[in-house]
Amino acid sequence: MKSLILPAVTAATLGLSFQPALADEAGEAAMAARHGEMSLMAHALGILGGMAKGQVEYEKIKAEAAAETLYVVSSIDQHLLWPEGSEAGALDGSRAKAEIWTNMDDFTAKWNSLHTATEAMKTAAGESQQAIGAAMGAVGGACSACHKAYRTPAS
Ligand code: HEC
């Protein structure tokens, strides 16, 4: 009896622990990648925000680099970065709300509207501090519209 049950139990245990581990690894890699894109954008937006407020000196070359970063990052196709099972609660460190996966069209639309706002920022960045200030609202608004809907509050 024992010799038959033990291998079966061992296999079941392995099966149970091995599969979620694989899913976690893929989820964690995707989460790290999306945290990376978000950090790149936060860095760029911080520089533009500082310029708009006059806390960072307006330098055309830096303003354009920051706006280009926002534009390019927001043009990345998001399909690889949000695998199912990588939401907050399922994956440590994730603040992605489960609603992303039930409203993927809206989530994608919000991502695309950020991209549209960054086009205007690209033009503004080459012009002046004032123009950056005028373009900030639409970009910042696009970030926070998505965060409000699809990111869990900071704990
Ligand atoms: C379409 C939705 C969407 C848009 C647009 C968006 N974000 Fe996010 N952002 C998220 C979600 C969801 C998370 C949580 C992801 C996670 O923890 O897995 C997040 C997380 C972040 C984080 C935390 C990253 C980390 O390392 O934990 C930062 C910073 C951030 N976003 C900045 C920005 C900035 C700046 C913009 C605009 C320029 C922006 N985001 C636009 C959805 C969005």
Backbone and ligand atoms as CSV (ligand in chain L), in Angstrom:
chain,resi,resn,atom,element,x,y,z
A,1,MET,N,N,0.830,-1.208,0.000
A,1,MET,CA,C,0.000,0.000,0.000
A,1,MET,C,C,0.865,1.258,0.000
A,2,LYS,N,N,1.727,1.319,1.008
A,2,LYS,CA,C,2.552,2.520,1.174
A,2,LYS,C,C,3.327,2.875,-0.093
A,3,SER,N,N,3.943,1.795,-0.682
A,3,SER,CA,C,4.810,2.053,-1.838
A,3,SER,C,C,4.020,2.562,-3.044
A,4,LEU,N,N,2.757,2.271,-3.110
A,4,LEU,CA,C,1.934,2.768,-4.223
A,4,LEU,C,C,1.461,4.203,-3.975
A,5,ILE,N,N,1.126,4.447,-2.738
A,5,ILE,CA,C,0.560,5.773,-2.416
A,5,ILE,C,C,1.641,6.860,-2.441
A,6,LEU,N,N,2.800,6.509,-1.889
A,6,LEU,CA,C,3.849,7.532,-1.783
A,6,LEU,C,C,4.250,8.181,-3.099
A,7,PRO,N,N,4.571,7.349,-4.135
A,7,PRO,CA,C,4.946,8.004,-5.402
A,7,PRO,C,C,3.813,8.872,-5.949
A,8,ALA,N,N,2.565,8.411,-5.785
A,8,ALA,CA,C,1.427,9.181,-6.284
A,8,ALA,C,C,1.350,10.517,-5.564
A,9,VAL,N,N,1.540,10.485,-4.264
A,9,VAL,CA,C,1.492,11.721,-3.473
A,9,VAL,C,C,2.635,12.648,-3.880
A,10,THR,N,N,3.808,12.067,-4.065
A,10,THR,CA,C,4.970,12.869,-4.450
A,10,THR,C,C,4.739,13.556,-5.800
A,11,ALA,N,N,4.190,12.790,-6.749
A,11,ALA,CA,C,3.937,13.352,-8.077
A,11,ALA,C,C,2.919,14.483,-7.989
A,12,ALA,N,N,1.901,14.259,-7.185
A,12,ALA,CA,C,0.860,15.278,-7.051
A,12,ALA,C,C,1.448,16.541,-6.427
A,13,THR,N,N,2.304,16.347,-5.443
A,13,THR,CA,C,2.919,17.498,-4.777
A,13,THR,C,C,3.795,18.275,-5.755
A,14,LEU,N,N,4.578,17.511,-6.527
A,14,LEU,CA,C,5.445,18.158,-7.526
A,14,LEU,C,C,4.604,18.921,-8.538
A,15,GLY,N,N,3.557,18.265,-8.997
A,15,GLY,CA,C,2.690,18.874,-10.002
A,15,GLY,C,C,2.098,20.168,-9.487
A,16,LEU,N,N,1.702,20.148,-8.242
A,16,LEU,CA,C,1.064,21.332,-7.658
A,16,LEU,C,C,2.051,22.473,-7.477
A,17,SER,N,N,3.267,22.128,-7.082
A,17,SER,CA,C,4.198,23.215,-6.785
A,17,SER,C,C,4.938,23.689,-8.037
A,18,PHE,N,N,5.067,22.788,-9.012
A,18,PHE,CA,C,5.853,23.131,-10.193
A,18,PHE,C,C,5.094,24.077,-11.123
A,19,GLN,N,N,3.831,23.775,-11.393
A,19,GLN,CA,C,3.072,24.596,-12.343
A,19,GLN,C,C,2.937,26.059,-11.910
A,20,PRO,N,N,2.481,26.319,-10.675
A,20,PRO,CA,C,2.378,27.730,-10.265
A,20,PRO,C,C,3.735,28.429,-10.283
A,21,ALA,N,N,4.796,27.687,-9.999
A,21,ALA,CA,C,6.127,28.309,-10.010
A,21,ALA,C,C,6.456,28.828,-11.407
A,22,LEU,N,N,6.126,28.029,-12.420
A,22,LEU,CA,C,6.371,28.477,-13.796
A,22,LEU,C,C,5.537,29.697,-14.141
A,23,ALA,N,N,4.266,29.649,-13.774
A,23,ALA,CA,C,3.376,30.772,-14.062
A,23,ALA,C,C,3.861,32.025,-13.336
A,24,ASP,N,N,4.314,31.852,-12.104
A,24,ASP,CA,C,4.826,32.985,-11.330
A,24,ASP,C,C,6.040,33.609,-12.002
A,25,GLU,N,N,6.926,32.749,-12.502
A,25,GLU,CA,C,8.135,33.259,-13.134
A,25,GLU,C,C,7.811,34.118,-14.347
A,26,ALA,N,N,6.893,33.640,-15.175
A,26,ALA,CA,C,6.494,34.399,-16.366
A,26,ALA,C,C,5.796,35.693,-15.946
A,27,GLY,N,N,4.952,35.585,-14.925
A,27,GLY,CA,C,4.245,36.772,-14.435
A,27,GLY,C,C,5.215,37.784,-13.857
A,28,GLU,N,N,6.199,37.290,-13.103
A,28,GLU,CA,C,7.172,38.198,-12.496
A,28,GLU,C,C,8.026,38.899,-13.543
A,29,ALA,N,N,8.398,38.175,-14.587
A,29,ALA,CA,C,9.207,38.783,-15.654
A,29,ALA,C,C,8.400,39.874,-16.354
A,30,ALA,N,N,7.126,39.600,-16.603
A,30,ALA,CA,C,6.272,40.590,-17.269
A,30,ALA,C,C,6.068,41.801,-16.356
A,31,MET,N,N,5.892,41.527,-15.061
A,31,MET,CA,C,5.689,42.632,-14.109
A,31,MET,C,C,6.944,43.509,-14.047
A,32,ALA,N,N,8.117,42.872,-14.020
A,32,ALA,CA,C,9.362,43.656,-13.980
A,32,ALA,C,C,9.474,44.510,-15.236
A,33,ALA,N,N,9.084,43.948,-16.373
A,33,ALA,CA,C,9.173,44.692,-17.632
A,33,ALA,C,C,8.211,45.878,-17.617
A,34,ARG,N,N,6.991,45.672,-17.132
A,34,ARG,CA,C,6.049,46.809,-17.153
A,34,ARG,C,C,6.415,47.842,-16.086
A,35,HIS,N,N,6.980,47.379,-14.957
A,35,HIS,CA,C,7.469,48.361,-13.977
A,35,HIS,C,C,8.596,49.192,-14.601
A,36,GLY,N,N,9.403,48.542,-15.421
A,36,GLY,CA,C,10.487,49.260,-16.098
A,36,GLY,C,C,9.969,50.340,-17.031
A,37,GLU,N,N,8.961,50.015,-17.816
A,37,GLU,CA,C,8.447,51.027,-18.761
A,37,GLU,C,C,7.804,52.178,-17.991
A,38,MET,N,N,7.120,51.850,-16.891
A,38,MET,CA,C,6.462,52.890,-16.094
A,38,MET,C,C,7.524,53.805,-15.449
A,39,SER,N,N,8.614,53.190,-14.953
A,39,SER,CA,C,9.680,53.988,-14.325
A,39,SER,C,C,10.343,54.922,-15.324
A,40,LEU,N,N,10.558,54.425,-16.532
A,40,LEU,CA,C,11.142,55.276,-17.584
A,40,LEU,C,C,10.250,56.485,-17.831
A,41,MET,N,N,8.948,56.250,-17.882
A,41,MET,CA,C,8.025,57.355,-18.153
A,41,MET,C,C,7.959,58.308,-16.969
A,42,ALA,N,N,7.987,57.757,-15.742
A,42,ALA,CA,C,7.918,58.619,-14.556
A,42,ALA,C,C,9.142,59.531,-14.498
A,43,HIS,N,N,10.305,58.984,-14.860
A,43,HIS,CA,C,11.537,59.776,-14.859
A,43,HIS,C,C,11.421,60.922,-15.867
A,44,ALA,N,N,10.974,60.589,-17.076
A,44,ALA,CA,C,10.849,61.598,-18.135
A,44,ALA,C,C,9.803,62.649,-17.766
A,45,LEU,N,N,8.676,62.189,-17.231
A,45,LEU,CA,C,7.608,63.129,-16.883
A,45,LEU,C,C,8.042,64.047,-15.736
A,46,GLY,N,N,8.844,63.493,-14.813
A,46,GLY,CA,C,9.350,64.299,-13.700
A,46,GLY,C,C,10.220,65.444,-14.194
A,47,ILE,N,N,11.032,65.174,-15.190
A,47,ILE,CA,C,11.901,66.215,-15.751
A,47,ILE,C,C,11.067,67.292,-16.437
A,48,LEU,N,N,10.096,66.864,-17.225
A,48,LEU,CA,C,9.236,67.844,-17.908
A,48,LEU,C,C,8.410,68.646,-16.904
A,49,GLY,N,N,7.931,67.966,-15.863
A,49,GLY,CA,C,7.148,68.651,-14.823
A,49,GLY,C,C,8.000,69.688,-14.105
A,50,GLY,N,N,9.258,69.312,-13.818
A,50,GLY,CA,C,10.184,70.239,-13.169
A,50,GLY,C,C,10.443,71.463,-14.046
A,51,MET,N,N,10.584,71.236,-15.334
A,51,MET,CA,C,10.788,72.359,-16.263
A,51,MET,C,C,9.541,73.244,-16.296
A,52,ALA,N,N,8.385,72.626,-16.366
A,52,ALA,CA,C,7.134,73.399,-16.428
A,52,ALA,C,C,7.007,74.305,-15.209
A,53,LYS,N,N,7.430,73.801,-14.047
A,53,LYS,CA,C,7.318,74.579,-12.803
A,53,LYS,C,C,8.485,75.545,-12.605
A,54,GLY,N,N,9.486,75.444,-13.454
A,54,GLY,CA,C,10.640,76.312,-13.301
A,54,GLY,C,C,11.653,75.798,-12.280
A,55,GLN,N,N,11.481,74.553,-11.841
A,55,GLN,CA,C,12.427,73.976,-10.872
A,55,GLN,C,C,13.626,73.355,-11.581
A,56,VAL,N,N,13.432,73.014,-12.834
A,56,VAL,CA,C,14.506,72.475,-13.664
A,56,VAL,C,C,14.634,73.443,-14.838
A,57,GLU,N,N,15.862,73.842,-15.133
A,57,GLU,CA,C,16.062,74.792,-16.231
A,57,GLU,C,C,15.617,74.190,-17.564
A,58,TYR,N,N,14.903,74.974,-18.353
A,58,TYR,CA,C,14.489,74.478,-19.671
A,58,TYR,C,C,15.694,74.354,-20.590
A,59,GLU,N,N,15.931,73.130,-21.023
A,59,GLU,CA,C,16.967,72.882,-22.027
A,59,GLU,C,C,16.293,72.070,-23.112
A,60,LYS,N,N,16.296,72.641,-24.300
A,60,LYS,CA,C,15.574,72.021,-25.418
A,60,LYS,C,C,15.950,70.546,-25.610
A,61,ILE,N,N,17.259,70.274,-25.567
A,61,ILE,CA,C,17.720,68.912,-25.883
A,61,ILE,C,C,17.208,67.898,-24.842
A,62,LYS,N,N,17.157,68.323,-23.572
A,62,LYS,CA,C,16.663,67.418,-22.521
A,62,LYS,C,C,15.147,67.297,-22.567
A,63,ALA,N,N,14.494,68.419,-22.826
A,63,ALA,CA,C,13.033,68.384,-22.921
A,63,ALA,C,C,12.610,67.461,-24.059
A,64,GLU,N,N,13.316,67.562,-25.172
A,64,GLU,CA,C,12.965,66.716,-26.320
A,64,GLU,C,C,13.256,65.246,-26.037
A,65,ALA,N,N,14.343,64.978,-25.306
A,65,ALA,CA,C,14.659,63.584,-24.963
A,65,ALA,C,C,13.583,63.001,-24.048
A,66,ALA,N,N,13.120,63.814,-23.096
A,66,ALA,CA,C,12.087,63.339,-22.170
A,66,ALA,C,C,10.778,63.084,-22.918
A,67,ALA,N,N,10.405,64.013,-23.792
A,67,ALA,CA,C,9.160,63.846,-24.545
A,67,ALA,C,C,9.248,62.654,-25.492
A,68,GLU,N,N,10.416,62.472,-26.085
A,68,GLU,CA,C,10.621,61.330,-26.990
A,68,GLU,C,C,10.489,60.012,-26.210
A,69,THR,N,N,11.026,59.995,-24.980
A,69,THR,CA,C,10.910,58.801,-24.138
A,69,THR,C,C,9.435,58.464,-23.898
A,70,LEU,N,N,8.650,59.465,-23.541
A,70,LEU,CA,C,7.220,59.232,-23.299
A,70,LEU,C,C,6.534,58.719,-24.561
A,71,TYR,N,N,6.898,59.346,-25.681
A,71,TYR,CA,C,6.269,58.992,-26.960
A,71,TYR,C,C,6.601,57.551,-27.365
A,72,VAL,N,N,7.878,57.203,-27.247
A,72,VAL,CA,C,8.321,55.873,-27.684
A,72,VAL,C,C,7.805,54.791,-26.736
A,73,VAL,N,N,7.937,55.021,-25.433
A,73,VAL,CA,C,7.482,54.000,-24.481
A,73,VAL,C,C,5.981,53.775,-24.630
A,74,SER,N,N,5.227,54.851,-24.807
A,74,SER,CA,C,3.767,54.681,-24.903
A,74,SER,C,C,3.342,54.109,-26.254
A,75,SER,N,N,4.302,53.894,-27.154
A,75,SER,CA,C,3.954,53.247,-28.425
A,75,SER,C,C,4.225,51.739,-28.360
A,76,ILE,N,N,4.744,51.261,-27.216
A,76,ILE,CA,C,5.022,49.822,-27.091
A,76,ILE,C,C,3.699,49.045,-26.985
A,77,ASP,N,N,3.568,48.050,-27.824
A,77,ASP,CA,C,2.413,47.148,-27.777
A,77,ASP,C,C,2.431,46.436,-26.418
A,78,GLN,N,N,1.318,46.537,-25.692
A,78,GLN,CA,C,1.282,46.059,-24.305
A,78,GLN,C,C,0.950,44.567,-24.153
A,79,HIS,N,N,0.723,43.889,-25.262
A,79,HIS,CA,C,0.216,42.519,-25.146
A,79,HIS,C,C,1.098,41.543,-24.365
A,80,LEU,N,N,2.405,41.751,-24.350
A,80,LEU,CA,C,3.282,40.800,-23.646
A,80,LEU,C,C,3.388,41.097,-22.153
A,81,LEU,N,N,2.969,42.289,-21.767
A,81,LEU,CA,C,3.316,42.765,-20.425
A,81,LEU,C,C,2.263,42.523,-19.354
A,82,TRP,N,N,1.072,42.092,-19.748
A,82,TRP,CA,C,-0.008,41.928,-18.787
A,82,TRP,C,C,-0.602,40.529,-18.881
A,83,PRO,N,N,0.198,39.478,-18.605
A,83,PRO,CA,C,-0.353,38.124,-18.663
A,83,PRO,C,C,-1.366,37.904,-17.538
A,84,GLU,N,N,-2.384,37.108,-17.831
A,84,GLU,CA,C,-3.378,36.793,-16.792
A,84,GLU,C,C,-2.683,36.118,-15.623
A,85,GLY,N,N,-3.164,36.393,-14.418
A,85,GLY,CA,C,-2.570,35.808,-13.227
A,85,GLY,C,C,-1.470,36.680,-12.647
A,86,SER,N,N,-1.248,37.869,-13.224
A,86,SER,CA,C,-0.196,38.750,-12.695
A,86,SER,C,C,-0.796,39.974,-12.006
A,87,GLU,N,N,-2.028,39.813,-11.546
A,87,GLU,CA,C,-2.687,40.933,-10.868
A,87,GLU,C,C,-2.318,40.991,-9.388
A,88,ALA,N,N,-2.624,42.127,-8.791
A,88,ALA,CA,C,-2.387,42.315,-7.352
A,88,ALA,C,C,-3.121,41.211,-6.589
A,89,GLY,N,N,-2.462,40.651,-5.612
A,89,GLY,CA,C,-3.076,39.572,-4.846
A,89,GLY,C,C,-2.576,38.227,-5.339
A,90,ALA,N,N,-2.444,38.088,-6.666
A,90,ALA,CA,C,-1.946,36.831,-7.230
A,90,ALA,C,C,-0.422,36.834,-7.288
A,91,LEU,N,N,0.148,38.030,-7.442
A,91,LEU,CA,C,1.593,38.152,-7.619
A,91,LEU,C,C,2.136,39.229,-6.675
A,92,ASP,N,N,3.101,38.854,-5.868
A,92,ASP,CA,C,3.705,39.813,-4.936
A,92,ASP,C,C,4.301,40.989,-5.699
A,93,GLY,N,N,4.004,42.196,-5.256
A,93,GLY,CA,C,4.592,43.374,-5.875
A,93,GLY,C,C,3.723,43.969,-6.973
A,94,SER,N,N,2.683,43.246,-7.366
A,94,SER,CA,C,1.814,43.766,-8.430
A,94,SER,C,C,0.721,44.645,-7.839
A,95,ARG,N,N,0.497,45.790,-8.493
A,95,ARG,CA,C,-0.626,46.656,-8.123
A,95,ARG,C,C,-1.622,46.743,-9.278
A,96,ALA,N,N,-1.542,45.763,-10.167
A,96,ALA,CA,C,-2.459,45.748,-11.316
A,96,ALA,C,C,-3.808,45.190,-10.881
A,97,LYS,N,N,-4.873,45.977,-11.082
A,97,LYS,CA,C,-6.209,45.511,-10.691
A,97,LYS,C,C,-6.696,44.433,-11.656
A,98,ALA,N,N,-7.449,43.481,-11.098
A,98,ALA,CA,C,-7.990,42.393,-11.921
A,98,ALA,C,C,-8.895,42.932,-13.034
A,99,GLU,N,N,-9.456,44.121,-12.839
A,99,GLU,CA,C,-10.352,44.729,-13.845
A,99,GLU,C,C,-9.656,44.952,-15.191
A,100,ILE,N,N,-8.333,45.014,-15.188
A,100,ILE,CA,C,-7.614,45.163,-16.468
A,100,ILE,C,C,-8.059,44.071,-17.441
A,101,TRP,N,N,-8.154,42.851,-16.902
A,101,TRP,CA,C,-8.393,41.705,-17.773
A,101,TRP,C,C,-9.853,41.570,-18.185
A,102,THR,N,N,-10.756,42.220,-17.450
A,102,THR,CA,C,-12.162,42.184,-17.867
A,102,THR,C,C,-12.500,43.404,-18.720
A,103,ASN,N,N,-11.602,44.390,-18.742
A,103,ASN,CA,C,-11.825,45.608,-19.543
A,103,ASN,C,C,-10.620,45.891,-20.435
A,104,MET,N,N,-10.093,44.864,-21.057
A,104,MET,CA,C,-8.847,45.041,-21.812
A,104,MET,C,C,-8.970,46.098,-22.910
A,105,ASP,N,N,-10.152,46.208,-23.523
A,105,ASP,CA,C,-10.322,47.219,-24.582
A,105,ASP,C,C,-10.173,48.629,-24.014
A,106,ASP,N,N,-10.784,48.849,-22.855
A,106,ASP,CA,C,-10.699,50.175,-22.235
A,106,ASP,C,C,-9.275,50.459,-21.763
A,107,PHE,N,N,-8.638,49.426,-21.191
A,107,PHE,CA,C,-7.255,49.566,-20.739
A,107,PHE,C,C,-6.361,49.973,-21.933
A,108,THR,N,N,-6.544,49.298,-23.044
A,108,THR,CA,C,-5.769,49.600,-24.252
A,108,THR,C,C,-6.084,51.005,-24.763
A,109,ALA,N,N,-7.355,51.386,-24.705
A,109,ALA,CA,C,-7.745,52.736,-25.148
A,109,ALA,C,C,-7.057,53.791,-24.282
A,110,LYS,N,N,-6.964,53.519,-22.979
A,110,LYS,CA,C,-6.313,54.479,-22.081
A,110,LYS,C,C,-4.816,54.569,-22.381
A,111,TRP,N,N,-4.229,53.441,-22.709
A,111,TRP,CA,C,-2.805,53.443,-23.096
A,111,TRP,C,C,-2.623,54.260,-24.381
A,112,ASN,N,N,-3.523,54.050,-25.340
A,112,ASN,CA,C,-3.418,54.769,-26.615
A,112,ASN,C,C,-3.662,56.265,-26.446
A,113,SER,N,N,-4.524,56.632,-25.505
A,113,SER,CA,C,-4.772,58.066,-25.336
A,113,SER,C,C,-3.558,58.736,-24.689
A,114,LEU,N,N,-2.812,57.975,-23.894
A,114,LEU,CA,C,-1.539,58.513,-23.395
A,114,LEU,C,C,-0.615,58.795,-24.582
A,115,HIS,N,N,-0.538,57.847,-25.495
A,115,HIS,CA,C,0.341,58.021,-26.651
A,115,HIS,C,C,-0.032,59.277,-27.439
A,116,THR,N,N,-1.327,59.491,-27.627
A,116,THR,CA,C,-1.787,60.688,-28.349
A,116,THR,C,C,-1.332,61.958,-27.626
A,117,ALA,N,N,-1.471,61.965,-26.305
A,117,ALA,CA,C,-1.069,63.154,-25.532
A,117,ALA,C,C,0.433,63.413,-25.641
A,118,THR,N,N,1.214,62.342,-25.777
A,118,THR,CA,C,2.668,62.539,-25.848
A,118,THR,C,C,3.091,63.149,-27.190
A,119,GLU,N,N,2.248,63.016,-28.209
A,119,GLU,CA,C,2.572,63.648,-29.504
A,119,GLU,C,C,2.612,65.159,-29.351
A,120,ALA,N,N,1.615,65.701,-28.641
A,120,ALA,CA,C,1.565,67.147,-28.411
A,120,ALA,C,C,2.747,67.582,-27.537
A,121,MET,N,N,3.129,66.700,-26.582
A,121,MET,CA,C,4.262,67.031,-25.720
A,121,MET,C,C,5.559,67.089,-26.526
A,122,LYS,N,N,5.671,66.240,-27.516
A,122,LYS,CA,C,6.878,66.259,-28.368
A,122,LYS,C,C,7.035,67.617,-29.054
A,123,THR,N,N,5.945,68.136,-29.568
A,123,THR,CA,C,5.988,69.449,-30.220
A,123,THR,C,C,6.319,70.523,-29.183
A,124,ALA,N,N,5.625,70.459,-28.051
A,124,ALA,CA,C,5.799,71.471,-27.007
A,124,ALA,C,C,7.232,71.504,-26.490
A,125,ALA,N,N,7.835,70.313,-26.345
A,125,ALA,CA,C,9.174,70.224,-25.768
A,125,ALA,C,C,10.206,70.995,-26.591
A,126,GLY,N,N,9.985,71.087,-27.894
A,126,GLY,CA,C,10.920,71.810,-28.754
A,126,GLY,C,C,10.669,73.309,-28.759
A,127,GLU,N,N,9.580,73.722,-28.125
A,127,GLU,CA,C,9.200,75.135,-28.170
A,127,GLU,C,C,9.665,75.934,-26.951
A,128,SER,N,N,9.077,75.641,-25.783
A,128,SER,CA,C,9.378,76.478,-24.615
A,128,SER,C,C,8.878,75.842,-23.320
A,129,GLN,N,N,9.323,76.427,-22.216
A,129,GLN,CA,C,8.854,76.014,-20.895
A,129,GLN,C,C,7.330,76.153,-20.800
A,130,GLN,N,N,6.808,77.295,-21.323
A,130,GLN,CA,C,5.365,77.539,-21.255
A,130,GLN,C,C,4.587,76.477,-22.030
A,131,ALA,N,N,5.105,76.127,-23.200
A,131,ALA,CA,C,4.408,75.137,-24.031
A,131,ALA,C,C,4.380,73.777,-23.327
A,132,ILE,N,N,5.474,73.446,-22.636
A,132,ILE,CA,C,5.516,72.174,-21.884
A,132,ILE,C,C,4.439,72.207,-20.802
A,133,GLY,N,N,4.358,73.328,-20.107
A,133,GLY,CA,C,3.344,73.475,-19.056
A,133,GLY,C,C,1.944,73.250,-19.608
A,134,ALA,N,N,1.699,73.776,-20.792
A,134,ALA,CA,C,0.369,73.643,-21.385
A,134,ALA,C,C,0.070,72.203,-21.801
A,135,ALA,N,N,1.122,71.449,-22.136
A,135,ALA,CA,C,0.914,70.063,-22.591
A,135,ALA,C,C,0.910,69.057,-21.431
A,136,MET,N,N,1.338,69.505,-20.242
A,136,MET,CA,C,1.465,68.589,-19.095
A,136,MET,C,C,0.139,67.963,-18.673
A,137,GLY,N,N,-0.901,68.800,-18.662
A,137,GLY,CA,C,-2.185,68.336,-18.144
A,137,GLY,C,C,-2.693,67.097,-18.855
A,138,ALA,N,N,-2.600,67.104,-20.168
A,138,ALA,CA,C,-3.124,65.973,-20.947
A,138,ALA,C,C,-2.303,64.705,-20.695
A,139,VAL,N,N,-0.976,64.871,-20.581
A,139,VAL,CA,C,-0.135,63.690,-20.354
A,139,VAL,C,C,-0.360,63.149,-18.929
A,140,GLY,N,N,-0.227,64.036,-17.955
A,140,GLY,CA,C,-0.444,63.610,-16.564
A,140,GLY,C,C,-1.850,63.056,-16.357
A,141,GLY,N,N,-2.807,63.669,-17.030
A,141,GLY,CA,C,-4.191,63.206,-16.920
A,141,GLY,C,C,-4.369,61.803,-17.477
A,142,ALA,N,N,-3.636,61.503,-18.560
A,142,ALA,CA,C,-3.735,60.162,-19.154
A,142,ALA,C,C,-3.108,59.113,-18.236
A,143,CYS,N,N,-2.010,59.471,-17.565
A,143,CYS,CA,C,-1.396,58.541,-16.588
A,143,CYS,C,C,-2.402,58.273,-15.468
A,144,SER,N,N,-2.943,59.360,-14.905
A,144,SER,CA,C,-3.752,59.150,-13.706
A,144,SER,C,C,-5.118,58.558,-14.024
A,145,ALA,N,N,-5.645,58.784,-15.224
A,145,ALA,CA,C,-6.928,58.161,-15.581
A,145,ALA,C,C,-6.786,56.640,-15.530
A,146,CYS,N,N,-5.669,56.142,-16.026
A,146,CYS,CA,C,-5.472,54.692,-16.013
A,146,CYS,C,C,-5.155,54.202,-14.598
A,147,HIS,N,N,-4.327,54.940,-13.887
A,147,HIS,CA,C,-3.999,54.509,-12.515
A,147,HIS,C,C,-5.239,54.449,-11.636
A,148,LYS,N,N,-6.118,55.458,-11.798
A,148,LYS,CA,C,-7.344,55.469,-10.981
A,148,LYS,C,C,-8.192,54.241,-11.248
A,149,ALA,N,N,-8.281,53.878,-12.503
A,149,ALA,CA,C,-9.149,52.755,-12.874
A,149,ALA,C,C,-8.483,51.401,-12.623
A,150,TYR,N,N,-7.170,51.321,-12.850
A,150,TYR,CA,C,-6.551,49.993,-12.945
A,150,TYR,C,C,-5.341,49.739,-12.051
A,151,ARG,N,N,-5.034,50.658,-11.152
A,151,ARG,CA,C,-3.918,50.407,-10.228
A,151,ARG,C,C,-4.454,50.466,-8.804
A,152,THR,N,N,-4.080,49.497,-8.006
A,152,THR,CA,C,-4.542,49.481,-6.615
A,152,THR,C,C,-3.831,50.598,-5.847
A,153,PRO,N,N,-4.483,51.152,-4.819
A,153,PRO,CA,C,-3.836,52.209,-4.030
A,153,PRO,C,C,-2.537,51.697,-3.409
A,154,ALA,N,N,-1.592,52.599,-3.190
A,154,ALA,CA,C,-0.323,52.215,-2.554
A,154,ALA,C,C,-0.627,51.694,-1.152
A,155,SER,N,N,0.066,50.641,-0.761
A,155,SER,CA,C,-0.208,50.112,0.585
A,155,SER,C,C,0.835,50.616,1.559
L,1,HEC,C1,C,-3.196,52.137,-19.534
L,1,HEC,C2,C,-2.850,52.199,-18.147
L,1,HEC,C3,C,-1.690,52.988,-17.641
L,1,HEC,C4,C,-1.161,54.165,-18.141
L,1,HEC,C5,C,-1.636,54.990,-19.321
L,1,HEC,C6,C,-0.064,54.516,-17.279
L,1,HEC,N1,N,0.086,53.576,-16.292
L,1,HEC,FE1,FE,1.491,53.569,-14.841
L,1,HEC,N2,N,0.767,51.814,-14.125
L,1,HEC,C7,C,-0.351,51.165,-14.574
L,1,HEC,C8,C,-0.593,49.973,-13.781
L,1,HEC,C9,C,-1.744,49.010,-13.950
L,1,HEC,C10,C,0.443,49.933,-12.831
L,1,HEC,C11,C,0.675,48.825,-11.791
L,1,HEC,C12,C,1.485,47.715,-12.473
L,1,HEC,C13,C,1.944,46.608,-11.553
L,1,HEC,O1,O,2.238,46.865,-10.353
L,1,HEC,O2,O,2.063,45.478,-12.023
L,1,HEC,C14,C,1.276,51.097,-13.071
L,1,HEC,C15,C,2.420,51.413,-12.332
L,1,HEC,C16,C,3.140,52.570,-12.460
L,1,HEC,C17,C,4.279,52.927,-11.658
L,1,HEC,C18,C,4.911,52.065,-10.554
L,1,HEC,C19,C,6.000,51.220,-11.172
L,1,HEC,C20,C,6.665,50.300,-10.156
L,1,HEC,O3,O,7.881,50.067,-10.301
L,1,HEC,O4,O,5.995,49.802,-9.248
L,1,HEC,C21,C,4.711,54.157,-12.072
L,1,HEC,C22,C,5.887,54.957,-11.532
L,1,HEC,C23,C,3.843,54.565,-13.156
L,1,HEC,N3,N,2.900,53.574,-13.367
L,1,HEC,C24,C,3.984,55.743,-13.860
L,1,HEC,C25,C,3.208,56.100,-14.962
L,1,HEC,C26,C,3.352,57.345,-15.684
L,1,HEC,C27,C,4.329,58.446,-15.346
L,1,HEC,C28,C,2.423,57.302,-16.690
L,1,HEC,C29,C,2.162,58.344,-17.745
L,1,HEC,C30,C,3.256,58.968,-18.433
L,1,HEC,C31,C,1.715,56.039,-16.584
L,1,HEC,N4,N,2.220,55.353,-15.525
L,1,HEC,C32,C,0.717,55.639,-17.449
L,1,HEC,C33,C,-1.140,51.552,-15.639
L,1,HEC,C34,C,-0.905,52.644,-16.462
